[in-house]
Amino acid sequence: MAGYWGLRVGAWLEELKRKRPVFHSEADFQHALAWTAHLFEPSLRVRLEVKTAVGHLDLLISVPEQNRHLALELKYLKAAWSGAVGGERFELANQGAQDIRGYDVVKDISRVEQLTGHAPGWSGGVLVLSNEPSYWSRPDHGRATNADAFRVYEGSQLSGVRAWGPYTGSGTMKGRTDPIRLRGAYRCAWSGYSRLEGRRGDFRLLSIPVLDR
């Protein structure tokens, strides 16, 4: 991210990489980022799970006196990994369902767009942390799939209407049937987050700024 908020988010993430290379859960990730932002700038108003017109928002960070607000959605897409870091034991279960999780990431972008698009002083972003290479690696089979519109591999472009392919099963689409319309265009660029021992110990971060001012 760049811009006013981007510089701050970048600093928070660098500190998070140093102190928290892995998390137990998505809620753990959310809380750790919120706490890091607070420690950096105690004057910020930091709120978790805020109810908004488009549903609950993971993290809202504000400078009210300047009418600046940052809406963040976070995703923690896990593959199985176990190990100890700093004397603390972590047991990550395999999450799977990459097609469904990809839909959720794109949906988060759309939700942040809706929150920030017509609100002066508002910016936003989506942060995706994962140790599952299939998210950032482009499929090598060369075949079209029903979930192509929701792939977030390195270099993929997200824009316009994103919808399931015509042969998607009803079970896959359950609760996620609606096409998603994006106002902006986004290029997926993953960066290293942490490297831990063992299989699936490579954690990477996808940062997607939305109206970052």
N, C-alpha and C positions, 0 to 999 in steps of 0.2 A: 504494500500500500504506500501511497505518497500523499502529500498534502498535510493539512493541519493535523488531522487525526492519525493519518498514516504514520507519521514520525513517532507518535506516542505508542501506537499499537506495535510498531516494530521494536521499540525499546522494551515494552512489556514482554513481548515474545522472546527476545534475547535473554532477558532475566529468567523467564520461565524455562527456557532450554537448559540454563545453567543449574537451576534448582530442582526442576521437576521434569526429568527426561521421559517419564512414563506416568500414566494415570490409571487408577482403578476403574474409572467409569467416565461417562460423558459429564455427569454431574460434578465429579471430582475435577475434571478439566475446566468446566465453567467456573467453579468456585476458585480454583487456583488462579485463573486469569483475572477474575474480579478482585481478588485479594492483592495480586501483584500491581494492578492499576491503582488501587487504593494506597498501597505503600509508596508508590512512585509519586503520587499526587493526592495527598489526603484531602485536599479541597474538592476533589471530584465527587459528584453524587453517583454512586454505583449501586445498581439494583439488578437482582436476578429474578427470572421468571415473571416478567412484567406483562400484565394483561393489556392487549392493544386491540385495535379494530380488526386486525387480521390474525388474531390469536395470540398465544403467549410468546413473548420474546425472551430468548435466553439471557441476554445481557444488555442493559441500557446504561450508558455512561454519559453524564451530562456536566456541563458548566453552565448552570442556569442563568447566572448573571450576564453571560455572554450570549445566551440563547444558542448554545451549541450542544448537539446531542448526537451520540453514536449508538446505532442499533446493530448489535452483533448476534448472529446465529452461529452456533458451534456444533460440529459433528465429530464424533470419535468412532471411527470405523475400524473395528478390531479383528485381527487374526489371532489365533491361539498363541500365547507366549507366556512363559513363566520364568521368574528369576527374582533376584534380590538387588535392590538399589539403595545404597545408604543404610543398610540394615533393615530395610522394609521389604516384605515379600509381596510380589505381585503375581496374580494368576488370572490372565486374560483369557476369556472364552472366545471361541471362534464365532463371529457374528454371521458371516455369510450373506446371502441374498444381495449380492452387489447391484443387481438391477434395481431392486426396490430402494436401496440406500442411495443410488445415483438419482433416482426420482426425487427423493427427499432433499438432496443437496440442491437440485435445480429449483424445487419448490421454495426452499429457504431464500434463494436469490430473489425469486419473484416476490416473496413476502417482504423482504427488506426493501425492494424497489417500491412497493406500495406504501410503505411507511415513510420513505424518504423523498419520494418523487415530487411531491407538491408541498413540502414543508420547509420553509426557509430555516437554515441553520442545522438541518439534519443531514447526516451522512450515515453510511452503514457498510457492512461487509459480512462475508461468510468465511469461516475458518474451518477447514477440514483436516483433522489429524488422523493418520492411518499407518498401520504396519502391514497392510495387505497390498502386495505389489500389483494385483490386478486392477486396482483403482488408477494408478499412475502409468501403467504399461499399456501401450496400444495393443489390442489383440493381433496376433500374427497369423490367424487363420484366413483373413481376407474376406470373410463372409459377412453379409448384412445380418443383423440380429434385431429382434423386436425391441431391444433396449438401447439401440444406437443413439437415440436422442438424449439419453441420460448418462452417456459415458463422460467421465471427467479425466481421462488419461492426459498425460503431458502433451500440450500443444492443441488439444481439442478446442473447438470454438462453440460457444453456447450463445444462441441468439434466436429471436423469432419464436415461433410456436414449436414446443417440444411435446411430442406425443408418442405413445406406444406404437409399435408395429402392428400390422393387421392380424397377426396370428398369436398375439399375446394371450395367455391363458387367463381366465377369470380369477383364478386364485392369486396370480401374480399382481393383477390390477386391483385387487380388493382394497377399497378405501383410497385408491390412487388412480381412479379412472380418468379424471379430467385432464385434458391437455393443459400445458403451462405456457403462458405467453410472457416472454421476456421483452422488456422495453429496450434494454441495452444489449451490448455485445461483449462477451467475456472470453478471454483466452485462458485456458487452464495452465498454470505454471507451478509445479511442485518444487519445494526446496527441502533440504535436509533439516530434520529436527533433532534427532538423536540416533546414536548407534549403540545398541546394547548387545550383549553376547547372546548367542543362540539363534536358532532358526526364527525368522520373522522378528528379528531384533532391530531392523532398519525402520525407523519411524520418519515419515515425511509429512510436510505441511502444505496444504493448498490454501492460498489466501486470495480471496476474490473481493476486491473493493467495489462498493456500490455507491456512486455519487460521493466519492471521497473528496471533501472540500477543506 
